Amino acid sequence: MRNSLQTQLFSQNRLRDYTDTKEHEDNLCLIAHIAHKIGILEIIIRNKIDSLLLRQDSQWLEKIVLQEQSRDKIISTQNLGFWLKVVDFYKIHNVIFDTDFLDTLDFKKYFIKNPHYFYSTNLMRHHKAKAILQLLRLIRNRAFHFENLYKIVGNGYPRLNIKITNKYDEAVYIAIHPNKIIEFLDDLLISFHKDLVHYGES
């Protein structure tokens, strides 16, 4: 496809966000490859959150979402941002993911400049879980709005980055390099079950 035609079809403003038109095409291919992985993770995580909170209160969801719908319908229609707020409110970060997975997780695997610790404390399990959920939501939102997942900002830093803080209000940034997006999502899938990596690919 000629560059002039791509500009006409996709708009100059959108293509300006890419290094060239090939990167735009590659980005769409990447989104197509990861969409089902994101979908699987979103479904599993919201069901895990619901299952955990049902043990505390069988009506927890109905008390928050005042809708005359079936429980399954309510669960399926809430966006990922809603579920992250639920996790923050009930402080259940530590129990969403397997503890061994959180203990061995090294974010440097996904971007070499990712830190192991804040200024005064290490990254704890709940910090790691919070970072995972925020990164997943960021990737999801950027992908499903067809934004550039390959974008690198200042100092070679990936645009896919989030900030987390500890109880001392110290902040760190954690990023996912574009060529590590699939590995990050696969690691999350494996943390729930190893067979999920290829689930939905047949």
C-alpha positions in Angstrom: 0.0 0.0 0.0 1.4 3.4 -0.9 2.2 5.8 1.9 -0.2 8.5 0.5 -3.1 6.0 0.6 -2.2 4.9 4.2 -2.3 8.6 5.2 -5.7 9.1 3.5 -7.2 6.0 5.1 -5.7 6.2 8.6 -5.1 10.0 9.0 -1.8 11.9 9.3 -2.3 12.5 13.0 -2.5 8.7 13.7 0.5 7.8 11.5 2.6 10.6 13.0 2.7 8.5 16.2 4.8 5.9 14.4 8.4 5.8 13.2 7.1 4.7 9.8 4.1 3.1 8.1 5.6 -0.4 8.6 5.5 0.1 12.4 1.8 1.0 12.1 1.2 -2.3 10.3 3.4 -4.2 12.8 1.4 -2.7 15.7 -1.9 -3.9 14.3 -0.4 -7.4 13.9 0.9 -7.3 17.5 -2.6 -6.3 18.8 -4.2 -9.1 16.8 -1.7 -11.6 18.4 -2.2 -10.5 22.0 -6.0 -9.7 22.0 -7.1 -13.1 23.1 -4.4 -13.3 25.7 -5.6 -10.1 27.2 -9.2 -11.3 27.1 -8.4 -14.6 28.8 -6.5 -12.7 31.6 -9.3 -10.2 32.1 -11.9 -13.0 32.5 -9.7 -15.0 34.8 -8.8 -12.1 37.0 -12.3 -10.8 37.4 -13.6 -14.3 38.3 -10.7 -14.7 40.8 -11.6 -11.4 42.4 -15.2 -12.3 42.7 -14.4 -15.8 44.1 -12.2 -14.3 46.7 -14.7 -11.7 47.9 -17.6 -14.2 47.9 -15.9 -15.9 50.8 -16.2 -12.7 52.8 -19.7 -11.6 51.6 -22.1 -13.4 49.3 -23.7 -10.1 48.3 -20.5 -8.0 48.0 -21.0 -7.3 44.3 -24.7 -6.4 44.5 -23.9 -3.9 47.3 -21.5 -2.1 45.0 -23.3 -2.3 41.6 -27.0 -1.5 42.1 -28.4 -3.1 38.9 -31.3 -5.4 38.3 -29.3 -7.9 36.3 -28.1 -11.4 36.8 -24.8 -11.7 38.8 -23.0 -13.2 35.8 -24.2 -10.2 33.7 -22.9 -7.7 36.2 -19.5 -9.4 36.4 -19.1 -9.6 32.6 -20.1 -5.9 32.0 -17.7 -4.3 34.5 -14.5 -3.0 32.9 -11.0 -3.8 34.1 -10.7 -0.4 35.8 -13.7 -1.4 38.0 -12.0 -4.6 39.1 -8.7 -2.8 39.9 -10.6 -0.4 42.1 -12.2 -3.4 43.9 -8.8 -4.9 44.5 -7.5 -1.6 45.9 -10.6 -1.1 48.1 -10.5 -4.6 49.6 -6.7 -4.8 49.6 -6.5 -8.3 48.1 -3.5 -7.8 45.8 -1.5 -10.5 47.5 -4.0 -13.3 46.9 -4.9 -12.8 43.2 -1.6 -14.2 42.0 0.3 -17.3 43.1 2.7 -16.3 45.9 5.6 -18.2 44.3 5.0 -16.4 41.1 5.1 -13.0 42.9 8.2 -14.0 44.9 10.2 -14.9 41.9 8.9 -12.2 39.5 11.6 -9.9 38.4 10.4 -6.9 36.3 13.9 -6.4 34.9 12.9 -9.3 32.6 10.6 -7.0 30.8 12.7 -3.8 30.9 16.3 -3.7 32.2 15.8 -0.4 34.0 12.9 -1.6 36.1 13.8 -1.4 39.8 13.9 -4.1 42.5 13.1 -1.7 45.3 11.9 1.7 46.4 14.4 4.0 48.2 13.8 2.4 51.6 12.0 -0.8 51.0 11.9 -3.7 48.5 9.1 -4.3 46.1 6.7 -6.4 48.2 4.1 -8.9 46.8 1.3 -6.4 46.9 3.4 -3.8 45.0 4.2 -6.4 42.3 0.5 -7.4 42.1 -0.5 -3.8 41.8 2.1 -3.2 39.1 0.9 -6.3 37.1 -2.7 -5.2 37.2 -1.9 -1.6 36.2 0.4 -2.8 33.4 -2.2 -5.2 32.1 -4.9 -2.5 32.1 -2.5 -0.1 30.3 -1.6 -2.7 27.6 -5.3 -3.6 27.2 -6.5 0.0 26.8 -3.7 1.0 24.4 -4.2 -2.2 22.3 -8.0 -2.0 22.2 -7.9 1.7 21.2 -5.3 0.7 18.5 -2.6 3.0 20.0 1.1 2.5 19.3 2.4 -0.3 21.6 5.9 0.2 20.1 6.3 3.8 21.1 9.5 4.7 23.0 9.6 8.0 24.8 12.5 10.0 26.3 15.8 8.2 27.2 14.7 5.0 25.5 11.9 4.5 28.0 8.9 2.5 26.8 5.6 4.4 26.7 4.1 1.3 28.4 5.0 2.3 32.0 3.2 2.8 35.3 4.0 4.4 38.6 3.5 2.7 42.0 4.1 4.1 45.4 4.8 2.6 48.9 3.5 3.6 52.3 6.3 6.2 52.6 5.0 7.8 49.3 8.2 6.8 47.5 7.5 6.1 43.8 9.0 3.9 41.2 8.2 3.4 37.5 7.9 0.0 35.9 7.8 -0.5 32.2 7.2 -3.2 29.6 9.5 -3.0 26.5 7.5 -3.5 23.3 9.4 -6.7 22.4 8.5 -8.1 25.9 4.8 -7.6 25.8 4.0 -11.1 24.7 6.4 -12.6 27.2 4.8 -10.6 30.0 1.3 -11.7 29.0 2.4 -15.4 28.7 4.0 -15.3 32.1 0.8 -14.1 33.6 -1.1 -16.8 31.8 1.3 -19.5 33.0 1.0 -18.2 36.6 -2.7 -19.4 36.4 -2.1 -22.6 34.4 0.7 -23.5 31.9 -1.8 -24.6 29.2 -3.3 -21.2 29.0 -0.4 -19.9 26.9 -1.8 -21.6 23.8 -5.4 -21.5 24.8 -7.5 -20.0 22.0 -4.8 -20.3 19.4 -6.2 -23.3 17.5 
